[in-house]
Structure formats: structure tokens, C-alpha cells
Amino acid sequence: MLIDDYVADLGRALCGPPGPKRDLVVEARDSLTDAAEALQAEGLERAEAEHLAVDEFGQVAEVAPGLQRELTATAGRWLATLLFLSVPATVLMWSAIWHFSPGDPGAWATRPGWYSTVSLLLDLVQFGVGVFGGLALFALGRGSRWIGEPRLVTRSLGLLVLIALPVTGGLSLLLTLGPDVPHAAGTLAPLVLANLVTSAFWGLQVYGATRCVRLTRPV
């Protein structure tokens, strides 16, 4: 098998974030090319040198699993980093809005009794997701020496996000549009901006979580 054919097969065998995947494939091509050129310098024909370099590099079925584990860990680290940064940022952003633009203070004094409980539950869900993101980031980074297989961490992270986001969204809607809930804020612009930022974060989280679940689905 020539280098171009081998690299094409390797690219088809791998699945993961486009950038890191491309880097791994390019690195494999460079290693094969260097090996082939060294063999060619020893007197072999180019085609024969490429065949021998590919044989020494290993079959795609042998090389791909190790590279796929690396891509799976990369996808998990991306999502974990996003959660570790975006969840606290979202909480701080909304806390600032409630603090600086609370709307009618008198209306908040008569808010429904369930409001505080739902608000606390939302905080706990967001806190739990952020903490798990931080732990997963450590496990897939410095802690990877103790975790030989990143699949479980990456999959659990993706599933957690896909479960927690609907819960978070439902609780947020209840706090905003629930019965007897006063108007959220006196200024429209901060609300619009906060909703746009939150929606962008949620979209990225869904994208990353879906990719993590897809990469770690049972073969």
C-alpha cells in the first residue's frame, strides 16, 4: 500500500474533532514520508520504499484505535473546558442582571413561595455540571495517567450535558414565565444580551455533548 492510500484509509477510520484529526493524519503522513525517503536514500525505488514504510508503521486496524482514543479524549477536554468556563460565566452574568436591574422591588417581595426552591435547584444543577466539567477536564488532562481509557469520562460528560440542559432550560423558563412571577428586569437590553450569550453557550454545549456521545457509542 502506498502512503497516499494508507493515509486516506486512516482518515476514514478516525472520527473526532476536525482540527486534531487532521493534525494526527498529517503527522502520520509526515512520519511515513520521512521513513520512505530514508529507505529511498538507501537505494530502494520510491514505490518499494513507501510499501516498506507502511508495513513498518503498522496496519490501519492496529494504529487507528490508539489515535481514536486520543481524539475521544480531545473531544472530552473541549467540552469539559467549555463547561468549566461557560457555566460559571452564565451564572455570574445572570446574577449581575438580577442585582443591577431587578425590576420592581415591591413585586419581588410577593413572589410565589416555590420560587426560591426552584432557584436553588437551578443553582445546584448548574454548580454540579460546572464541577463535573472541572473534574472531567482534570481526568482527561493531568489525570490521564491514571485513566487508560478516556471513553467513559467523555461519554458520561456528554450524557450529563444532554440531560442537564433540558432541566436547566425548564427551570429557567419556570423562573421567568411561571405563574405569579414578577417581571425579571427593568432594562430590556441586558436581558436580550444575556439570552443571546446563554443560547450561544447552550448551542456549543449541545454540539460538544452530541459529538462526545457519538464518538463513544458502542461499536
C-alpha positions as CSV (number, residue, x, y, z in Angstrom):
1,M,0.0,0.0,0.0
2,L,1.3,3.4,-0.9
3,I,1.4,6.3,1.5
4,D,-1.5,8.2,0.0
5,D,-3.7,5.2,0.1
6,Y,-2.7,4.4,3.7
7,V,-3.4,8.0,4.9
8,A,-6.8,8.0,3.1
9,D,-7.8,4.8,4.9
10,L,-6.5,6.1,8.2
11,G,-8.5,9.3,7.8
12,R,-11.7,7.3,7.1
13,A,-11.1,5.1,10.1
14,L,-10.8,8.0,12.5
15,C,-13.7,10.1,13.9
16,G,-13.4,13.2,16.0
17,P,-12.8,17.0,16.1
18,P,-11.7,18.0,12.6
19,G,-8.6,20.0,13.6
20,P,-7.0,17.4,15.9
21,K,-8.0,14.6,13.5
22,R,-6.3,16.4,10.6
23,D,-3.2,17.0,12.7
24,L,-2.9,13.3,13.5
25,V,-3.3,12.3,9.9
26,V,-0.8,14.8,8.8
27,E,1.6,13.6,11.5
28,A,1.2,10.1,10.3
29,R,1.8,11.1,6.7
30,D,5.0,13.0,7.7
31,S,6.3,10.0,9.6
32,L,5.7,7.7,6.6
33,T,7.2,10.2,4.2
34,D,10.3,10.5,6.3
35,A,10.7,6.8,6.6
36,A,10.1,6.3,2.8
37,E,12.7,8.9,1.9
38,A,15.2,7.3,4.3
39,L,14.7,4.0,2.6
40,Q,14.9,5.6,-0.8
41,A,18.2,7.1,0.1
42,E,19.4,3.6,0.8
43,G,18.7,2.7,-2.8
44,L,15.1,1.4,-2.9
45,E,12.7,2.6,-5.5
46,R,10.0,5.1,-4.3
47,A,7.1,2.7,-4.5
48,E,9.0,-0.1,-2.8
49,A,10.2,2.4,-0.1
50,E,6.6,3.5,0.5
51,H,5.4,-0.1,0.8
52,L,8.1,-0.9,3.3
53,A,7.5,2.3,5.3
54,V,3.8,1.5,5.5
55,D,4.4,-2.1,6.6
56,E,6.8,-0.9,9.3
57,F,4.3,1.7,10.5
58,G,1.6,-0.8,11.1
59,Q,-1.8,-1.7,9.7
60,V,-4.6,0.9,10.0
61,A,-6.5,-1.5,12.2
62,E,-3.6,-1.6,14.6
63,V,-2.8,2.2,14.6
64,A,-6.3,3.6,14.5
65,P,-7.5,2.6,18.0
66,G,-4.7,4.5,19.7
67,L,-5.3,7.6,17.7
68,Q,-9.1,7.3,18.2
69,R,-8.6,7.2,21.9
70,E,-6.6,10.5,21.7
71,L,-9.4,12.1,19.6
72,T,-12.0,10.9,22.1
73,A,-10.1,12.5,24.9
74,T,-9.6,15.7,22.9
75,A,-13.4,15.9,22.4
76,G,-14.0,15.4,26.1
77,R,-11.4,18.0,27.1
78,W,-13.1,20.5,24.7
79,L,-16.5,20.0,26.2
80,A,-15.1,19.9,29.8
81,T,-13.3,23.2,29.2
82,L,-16.4,24.8,27.8
83,L,-18.5,23.7,30.8
84,F,-15.8,24.8,33.3
85,L,-15.7,28.3,31.8
86,S,-19.3,28.9,30.4
87,V,-21.4,27.6,33.3
88,P,-19.8,30.0,35.9
89,A,-19.8,32.8,33.4
90,T,-23.6,32.3,32.8
91,V,-24.4,32.2,36.5
92,L,-22.4,35.4,37.1
93,M,-23.9,37.2,34.2
94,W,-27.5,36.4,35.3
95,S,-26.7,37.2,38.9
96,A,-25.4,40.6,37.8
97,I,-28.6,41.3,35.9
98,W,-30.8,40.4,38.9
99,H,-28.6,42.6,41.1
100,F,-28.4,45.7,38.9
101,S,-31.7,45.6,37.1
102,P,-34.2,43.8,39.4
103,G,-37.3,45.5,38.1
104,D,-40.0,46.3,40.7
105,P,-38.7,45.6,44.2
106,G,-42.2,45.5,45.6
107,A,-43.2,42.8,43.1
108,W,-40.4,40.6,44.1
109,A,-41.5,40.8,47.7
110,T,-44.7,39.0,46.8
111,R,-43.1,36.3,44.5
112,P,-44.6,32.8,44.8
113,G,-43.3,30.5,47.6
114,W,-41.9,27.9,45.2
115,Y,-39.7,30.5,43.5
116,S,-36.8,30.2,46.0
117,T,-36.8,26.4,45.9
118,V,-36.7,26.3,42.1
119,S,-34.0,29.0,42.0
120,L,-31.9,27.0,44.4
121,L,-32.4,23.8,42.4
122,L,-31.3,25.6,39.2
123,D,-28.2,26.8,41.0
124,L,-27.4,23.3,42.2
125,V,-27.8,21.8,38.8
126,Q,-25.5,24.4,37.2
127,F,-23.0,24.1,40.0
128,G,-23.0,20.3,39.6
129,V,-22.4,20.5,35.8
130,G,-19.6,23.0,36.3
131,V,-17.9,20.9,38.9
132,F,-18.2,17.8,36.8
133,G,-16.7,19.7,33.9
134,G,-13.7,20.6,36.0
135,L,-13.2,17.1,37.3
136,A,-13.5,15.7,33.7
137,L,-11.0,18.3,32.5
138,F,-8.5,17.1,35.1
139,A,-9.2,13.4,34.4
140,L,-8.6,13.9,30.7
141,G,-5.6,16.1,31.2
142,R,-3.2,15.7,34.1
143,G,-5.2,12.7,35.5
144,S,-5.0,10.8,32.2
145,R,-2.0,8.9,33.5
146,W,-4.4,7.1,35.8
147,I,-7.1,6.7,33.2
148,G,-6.1,4.4,30.4
149,E,-9.4,4.7,28.6
150,P,-11.0,8.1,28.2
151,R,-14.2,6.8,26.7
152,L,-16.1,6.5,29.9
153,V,-15.3,10.0,31.1
154,T,-16.1,11.5,27.7
155,R,-19.4,9.7,27.3
156,S,-20.6,10.5,30.8
157,L,-19.8,14.1,30.2
158,G,-21.8,14.2,27.0
159,L,-24.7,12.4,28.6
160,L,-24.7,14.7,31.6
161,V,-24.9,17.8,29.4
162,L,-27.8,16.3,27.2
163,I,-29.7,15.6,30.4
164,A,-28.9,18.7,32.4
165,L,-29.6,21.2,29.6
166,P,-33.3,20.5,29.3
167,V,-33.6,20.6,33.1
168,T,-31.8,23.9,33.2
169,G,-33.9,25.3,30.4
170,G,-37.1,24.2,32.0
171,L,-36.2,25.6,35.4
172,S,-35.1,28.9,33.8
173,L,-38.4,29.2,31.9
174,L,-40.3,28.5,35.1
175,L,-38.5,31.2,36.9
176,T,-39.1,33.6,34.1
177,L,-42.6,32.8,32.9
178,G,-44.1,30.8,35.8
179,P,-47.4,31.8,37.4
180,D,-47.3,34.9,39.6
181,V,-43.6,35.6,38.7
182,P,-42.8,39.4,38.5
183,H,-41.1,40.9,35.6
184,A,-37.4,39.9,35.5
185,A,-35.7,43.2,34.9
186,G,-36.3,46.8,34.3
187,T,-34.0,47.1,31.2
188,L,-34.5,45.1,28.1
189,A,-31.0,45.4,26.6
190,P,-29.2,43.4,29.3
191,L,-31.9,40.7,29.1
192,V,-31.5,40.3,25.3
193,L,-27.7,40.2,25.5
194,A,-27.8,37.7,28.4
195,N,-30.2,35.4,26.5
196,L,-28.1,35.6,23.3
197,V,-24.9,34.7,25.2
198,T,-26.7,31.9,27.1
199,S,-28.2,30.5,23.9
200,A,-24.8,30.5,22.3
201,F,-23.2,28.7,25.2
202,W,-26.0,26.1,25.2
203,G,-25.7,25.6,21.5
204,L,-21.9,24.9,21.8
205,Q,-22.6,22.6,24.8
206,V,-25.2,20.6,22.8
207,Y,-22.8,20.3,19.8
208,G,-19.9,19.2,22.1
209,A,-22.1,16.7,24.0
210,T,-23.6,15.2,20.9
211,R,-20.1,14.7,19.5
212,C,-18.9,13.1,22.7
213,V,-21.8,10.7,22.8
214,R,-21.4,9.8,19.1
215,L,-17.6,9.2,19.4
216,T,-18.2,6.8,22.4
217,R,-21.2,4.9,21.2
218,P,-20.8,1.1,21.4
219,V,-19.3,-0.4,18.3
